[in-house]
Amino acid sequence: MAAASLLVLLTAPVHAKTCADQTVWARGEPSVLQWLAKAKTKANWRAKVRALPDLGDPFANWERAENATEHCVSGPSGTVCDFEGTPCRKD
């Protein structure tokens, strides 16, 4: 059984991706809830990536971004997040 498991690992497809030459930065709107602030920021990041002529929708998945950073700060008006990452697409 171990040999069969090893064979599966050796023949499993590798999911390659192609990344952009630039990073994209976005800021979200303030929100009382941190998860909502993150959701707004991801939406803004995706919109910026989709608007770039050489990238578009295939690159607009935050979970595929390389060198991704999320920074959120809470204050009197709520939580605001900044996201920065290099957009990538699955090949």
C-alpha positions as CSV (number, residue, x, y, z in Angstrom):
1,M,0.0,0.0,0.0
2,A,2.9,2.4,0.7
3,A,4.3,2.0,-2.8
4,A,0.9,2.9,-4.3
5,S,0.7,6.0,-2.1
6,L,4.2,7.0,-3.3
7,L,3.2,6.5,-6.9
8,V,0.2,8.8,-6.5
9,L,2.5,11.5,-5.0
10,L,5.0,11.2,-7.8
11,T,2.3,11.4,-10.5
12,A,0.1,14.1,-9.0
13,P,-0.1,17.1,-11.2
14,V,1.8,20.2,-10.2
15,H,-0.3,23.4,-10.2
16,A,1.9,26.0,-11.8
17,K,1.1,29.6,-11.8
18,T,2.2,32.7,-13.7
19,C,2.6,35.9,-11.7
20,A,2.6,39.6,-12.7
21,D,5.7,41.8,-12.7
22,Q,4.1,44.2,-10.3
23,T,2.5,44.3,-6.9
24,V,-1.0,45.7,-6.4
25,W,-1.9,47.6,-3.2
26,A,-5.5,48.3,-2.0
27,R,-7.1,49.8,1.0
28,G,-10.6,49.0,2.2
29,E,-13.3,51.1,3.8
30,P,-13.6,51.3,7.6
31,S,-15.8,48.7,9.2
32,V,-16.9,47.9,12.7
33,L,-16.1,44.2,12.1
34,Q,-12.5,43.1,11.1
35,W,-13.7,40.3,8.8
36,L,-15.8,42.8,6.9
37,A,-12.9,45.2,6.6
38,K,-10.8,42.4,5.1
39,A,-13.6,41.4,2.7
40,K,-13.9,45.0,1.5
41,T,-10.2,45.3,1.0
42,K,-10.0,42.0,-0.9
43,A,-12.8,43.3,-3.2
44,N,-10.9,46.5,-3.8
45,W,-7.7,44.6,-4.6
46,R,-9.5,42.3,-7.0
47,A,-11.1,45.3,-8.7
48,K,-7.7,47.0,-9.2
49,V,-6.2,43.8,-10.7
50,R,-9.2,43.3,-13.0
51,A,-8.7,46.9,-14.3
52,L,-5.1,46.4,-15.2
53,P,-4.9,45.8,-19.0
54,D,-2.3,43.0,-18.9
55,L,-3.9,41.1,-16.0
56,G,-7.6,41.0,-15.6
57,D,-9.9,38.5,-14.1
58,P,-7.6,35.4,-14.3
59,F,-5.1,37.2,-11.9
60,A,-7.8,38.6,-9.5
61,N,-7.7,35.8,-6.9
62,W,-6.2,37.1,-3.6
63,E,-5.5,33.5,-2.4
64,R,-3.1,33.0,-5.4
65,A,-1.2,36.2,-4.8
66,E,2.6,35.9,-4.1
67,N,4.3,38.0,-1.4
68,A,0.9,38.9,0.0
69,T,0.7,41.1,3.1
70,E,-2.4,42.0,5.1
71,H,-2.3,44.9,7.5
72,C,-5.3,46.0,9.5
73,V,-5.6,48.8,12.1
74,S,-8.5,49.5,14.4
75,G,-9.5,53.0,15.5
76,P,-12.5,55.1,16.4
77,S,-14.0,54.8,12.9
78,G,-13.6,51.1,12.8
79,T,-11.0,48.7,11.3
80,V,-9.2,49.6,8.0
81,C,-7.1,47.1,6.1
82,D,-4.3,47.4,3.5
83,F,-3.5,44.5,1.3
84,E,-0.5,44.2,-1.1
85,G,0.4,41.3,-3.3
86,T,1.7,40.2,-6.6
87,P,-1.2,38.9,-8.7
88,C,-0.9,35.3,-10.1
89,R,-3.0,33.1,-12.2
90,K,-3.2,29.3,-12.5
91,D,-1.7,27.9,-15.7
